[in-house]
Amino acid sequence: MAEHHTHTDGHAHEEHAALSKGKIWQVFGILLVITVIEFIIALWVLPNGYMSQGIGNIIYIVLTLLKAFYIVAYFMHLKYEKLGLQLSLTVSFIFIIYFIVLMLIEGDFLNLHMINH
């Protein structure tokens, strides 16, 4: 027969208790504000020439990473995991981004090198 396991240590309940309705709405509000800022930049700031496209791209990347942090930390409960798991995922993410940037830079160098010769 199948056995039913229950959590008796209270660990699963503590995770969800830490993420109250108020905290969910707070994170939702932060994500909403970041999204509104992105829309303002895309629909008003960049088209009117108040900011260069390069600066706009950097701001978009930073805001998107900030939104990703809040989603992963609170809605995917990474904030409530052990520090070792948090660090291993964060370091892995940083290396992945680093390697993507290196490949883009190196690919651009190779394309420019081939065009000039």
C-alpha positions in Angstrom: 0.0 0.0 0.0 1.1 3.5 -0.6 2.4 5.4 2.4 1.4 9.0 3.1 4.2 11.1 4.4 3.5 14.3 6.4 5.9 17.0 7.3 6.2 17.0 11.1 9.1 19.3 11.4 7.1 22.4 10.3 9.7 23.4 7.7 7.3 23.6 4.8 4.9 25.6 6.8 7.5 28.1 7.9 8.4 28.8 4.3 4.9 29.7 3.4 4.3 31.5 6.6 7.2 33.8 5.9 5.6 34.8 2.6 2.4 36.4 3.9 -0.2 38.0 1.7 1.2 41.4 2.6 4.7 40.4 1.5 3.2 39.0 -1.8 1.5 42.3 -2.5 4.7 44.2 -1.6 6.7 42.2 -4.1 3.9 42.6 -6.6 4.0 46.3 -6.1 7.8 46.4 -6.6 7.5 44.4 -9.8 4.7 46.7 -11.0 6.8 49.8 -10.3 9.8 48.3 -12.2 7.6 47.4 -15.1 6.0 50.9 -15.2 9.5 52.4 -15.3 10.4 50.2 -18.2 7.3 51.2 -20.1 8.0 54.9 -19.4 11.5 54.5 -20.7 10.4 52.6 -23.8 7.4 54.8 -24.7 8.4 58.2 -23.7 12.1 58.6 -22.8 13.8 56.8 -25.7 11.5 58.0 -28.5 11.9 61.6 -27.4 15.7 61.4 -27.3 16.0 62.0 -23.6 18.4 59.0 -23.3 20.6 57.2 -25.7 19.7 53.7 -26.9 22.9 52.2 -25.2 22.0 53.7 -21.8 18.4 52.6 -22.3 19.6 49.0 -23.0 21.8 49.0 -19.9 18.9 50.2 -17.7 16.6 47.6 -19.2 19.1 44.8 -18.4 19.5 46.0 -14.8 15.7 46.4 -14.3 15.1 42.9 -15.8 17.7 41.3 -13.6 16.1 43.1 -10.6 12.7 41.7 -11.5 14.2 38.2 -12.0 15.8 38.5 -8.5 12.4 39.3 -6.9 10.6 36.5 -8.8 13.2 33.9 -7.9 13.7 35.0 -4.4 10.1 35.3 -3.3 7.8 33.4 -5.7 10.2 30.5 -6.2 11.2 30.6 -2.5 15.0 30.8 -3.1 15.2 33.4 -0.3 14.1 30.8 2.2 16.6 28.2 1.1 19.9 27.4 2.8 22.8 29.8 2.0 24.8 27.1 0.2 22.1 26.5 -2.4 21.6 30.3 -2.8 25.3 30.8 -3.4 25.7 27.9 -5.8 22.8 29.1 -7.9 24.0 32.7 -7.8 27.6 31.9 -8.7 26.4 29.6 -11.5 24.2 32.3 -12.9 27.0 34.9 -12.8 29.4 32.5 -14.7 26.7 31.8 -17.3 26.2 35.6 -17.9 30.0 36.1 -17.9 30.4 33.4 -20.6 27.6 34.7 -22.7 29.1 38.2 -22.6 32.5 36.8 -23.5 31.0 34.9 -26.5 29.3 38.0 -27.7 32.4 40.1 -27.4 34.6 37.4 -29.1 32.0 36.8 -31.8 31.9 40.5 -32.6 35.7 40.6 -32.7 35.8 37.7 -35.2 33.1 39.3 -37.4 34.9 42.7 -37.5 38.2 40.9 -38.1 36.8 39.1 -41.1 35.2 42.2 -42.6 38.4 44.2 -42.4 40.5 41.6 -44.2 
